[in-house]
Amino acid sequence: MTELSVDAPSEGRRDRRMSLGEHLREARRRLIIAVLGFVVGMVIAALVTTPVINFLTEPINAINAERGAHFAELVFAKISSGFNLRLRMAMAIGLLLSAPVWLWQLWAFIVPGLTKKEIKYTVGFVCAAVPLFFTGCYVAVLVAPHVIEVMSNFVPDVGKNFLDSDYYYDFILKFVLVIGISFVLPVFMVALNLAGIMTGKAMLKGWRVAVLVAALFAAIATPAADIGSMFLLGGILIVLYFAAATLSLLFDRRKGKQRRADGLDPDAPAL
């Protein structure tokens, strides 16, 4: 009976009785598999850098079609600039292509220490965060060309717009990542609610601040002259915020009913 009582707190968890050395060997094995997957992804990505570069430079072609040939040009200022650009692109695309491999290795390493409930929550967060992230990236890809075209209009007709390849790539990459991550923020809001840190009512009470922050973020992420892109991005963020607050309210209501059913908080009003 004593042995059963000792093991009771671990119910629902997989066997974690591994020595430190075994944990390190397991981590090393999974790290090697993840790195190999990343390398394979980089090799595959290296084969598609040319079409990706052509896709990223479409805004430049649109600018030249409007302002005249060779008004905007992508400049490779150093001897190794072309190689560096393709290497950085291969790394970024390879990391994305190999995501199923290294995410699975990370997940398989962490799962033995999680309860069934924690595993369910984690799977739910991942299933919600991944589509939202890629949706944000897709929106950023749609908005970025307009941002570049609008900003190029401030260059006088007597000048030319020489775009450094490294800066151009960094701008596109950071823009896409920032917008993609911003779309995932509602998932973290729901996570804070499930952790008992923030209630759905508190989220709704702060809607004015949320709308202001979303508007400021959209204004910073897009040029002031591109009002359409600013409203598109800001509107999507506001909708996601209210969706997270509404979902949190539903969770709060369910938790309140469960507490009253268990007699833990019989005087608590319905949420």
N, C-alpha and C positions, 0 to 999 in steps of 0.2 A: 504493500500500500504506500509505503514511503516513497518508493521509486516512481509510482504513478503520480503522486502529488508533486514531485520535483519536476516531472516532465510535462505536467499539465499546462504551465504557462507557454510552453512551446507548441501547443496543439495548433494545427493549421500551418505550421512552418515545416519546411523541408529540413533534413538533417544538416546542421551547421557545425557539427563536432569535427572540425578540421584543424590541424595544427597550423601555426603561422607559416611554416615552410610549405605545407600543402597549399595554403591560400596563395602564397607567392608564386609557386609553380603553376597553379591554375591561372593566375593573372598573367604570367609570362606566356603561357600557351595561347590564351585568348588574344593577347596583344599581338603575338606573332601572326595569328590568323587574320586579325584586323588589318595589320600593316600589309600583309600579302594581298588582301582584298583591295586595299587602297592603291597599291602599286599596279595591280591589274586594271583597276579603274582609270589610273593615270595613263596607262598605255593606250587604252581604248579612247580616252578623251583626247589624247594627242592626235588621233586620226581625224577628229572632227573640229579642230580649232579653226581651220580655214572657213567653213560655213558659219561658225559662230561669230568670227570676226566680221564676215560679210553682213551677218544679221545685225551686229552691234553698230556697224557703220551706216546702216540705212538712214538714220537721221541726217548724217553728213550729206548723203546723196540728195535727200529732200531739200536741204538748205541750198545746195549748189543748183538744184533745179529751179529754186525760187530766186536766188540772189545772183546767179550766174556761175558758170563753170569755174572750179578751183577757188571759189570764195572761201570754202572751209576745207581744210586738208588735215588728215591724220599724220602727225610728224613722228618719226623715229629718230631721235636726236643722237643716239649713241650706236656704236657698232653692234653691241649686244642687245639693243632694245627689242628687236624682233624676236630673238630667242627668249629673252626674259618674259616678254608678253605671253608667248605661247606656253612657256613653262608654268607661269602663274595661272593661266587659264586651264591648263591640264590638271594642275593641282586642285583647283576649285571644282571643276567638272568631275574629276576623279573621286573627290571626296563625296560628291553627290551620288555618283553612280555606285560607289561602294558602300553607301549608307546602310542598305539592308544587311551587309556582312558585319560591319563594325557595331551597328546598333544591336544586332542579334547577340554578338559576343558580349557586349556590355550588359544586355538584358539577362543573358544566361549566367553571368557572374553575380548579378545583384539578386536575382529571384530567390535563390536558396535562403536568403535572410529576410524574406518578406512573408507576411501572412497572406491568406487567400483574399482577405478584404483589401489589403494594400495592393496586391497584384491586380485586382479588379479595378481599383481606382487608377492605378498607373496605366493600365491598358486603355481605360476610358480617356484619360488625359492625352495619351499619345494619339489615339484615334481622332480626337478633336483638334489637337494642336497641329498635326502634320497637314491635314487638308487646309486649315486656316493659313498656315505659313505659306504653302504653295499658292493659295489664292491671293495672298498679299504680294507674293513675288510676281504673279501674273498681272495684277493691277499695276505694279511698279513698271513692268515691261511695257504696258500700254501707255503709262503716263510719261516715262522717261524721254521718249522722242519729242513729245510736245514741250517738255522742259528745255531740252537742248535747242529746239527750234526757236522758242520764245527768247531765250537768253542770247541767241545769235543775232536777233534783230537789233540788239543794242550796239552791235559793231557798226561803225559808220561805213558808208559805201566806199570811201576812199581807202579802207583798210581790208585786211584779210584775216580770217580766223584760223590760226594754226593751232591745232589741238595736239598736245603732247600725248603720245600713246599710253604712257603709264598713268598720267592724270585722268585721261578719258576712261580707261578701264577701271581705275579706282572709283571714279564717280559713279559709273554704272553699277559696279558691284556693291558699293556701300549703299547706294540708293535702293537697290533691290532688297538687300538684307535688312535695312532699317524698316522699310515698309512691310516686309514679310514678318519681322519680329513684332511689329506693332499690332499686327492682326492676331498674334498669339496671346497678347496681354489679357483679353477676356478669360482665357482658360486659367491663367494664374489668379484672376479675381475669384473664379469659382473654387479654385483650390484653397484660397484663403477662407472662403465661406465654409467649405467642408472641414477645414481645420479649426473652425470656431473663432477665427481672428476677426472676421468682418461679416456682418449680417446683410441680407438683401435690402432691408430698410435703410441701413446706413449708406449703401451704394446709391439708392434712389434719392436720398436726401442730398447727396453730393453731386446731383446731375448737372447743376450749373457749373461747378468747377470742372467736371468731366467734359462738358461741351466746350468750355473755354480752352482747356488743355488740348482737346482734339482739334479745335480751330487753329490754335497757335502752332501745333505740330504740323498740320496740313499747310499752313502759310509758310513755315520754315522749310518744309520738305519740297515745296513747289515754288516756282518764281511768282512774284507778286502779280506779274502781268498775265499769268495763266490762271484766270479765275475758275475756269471749268474744272481743271485738274484739282485745284484746291478744294472746291465743293465736293467733288467726287470722293476724294480721299477722306476729307473730314466727315462727310455724311456716312461713309461705310464704318468709320471708327465709332461714331456716335451710335449707330444701329447695333454694332457689336457690344458696346458698353451696356445698352439697355437690355440686350438679350442675356448678357451675363447676370445683370441685376435681377431680371425676371426669373431666370433659372435658380439663382440663389434664394429668392423668395419661396419658390416651390420646395427647395431643399429645407429651408427653415420651417415651413409649414409641416413637412413630413417629420422632421426631428421633434417639433413641438407635440404633434400627435403621439409620437412614440414615447416621449417622456411622460405625457399624461396617462397613456395606456399602462406604462410601467409603474405609475404612482410616484415618480420621482419629483414631479412638479405639478401637482393637481390643480393649483390655483393659477397656473399660467394661462393668460388669455390666448385665444387662437391667433396665429400670425396672419 
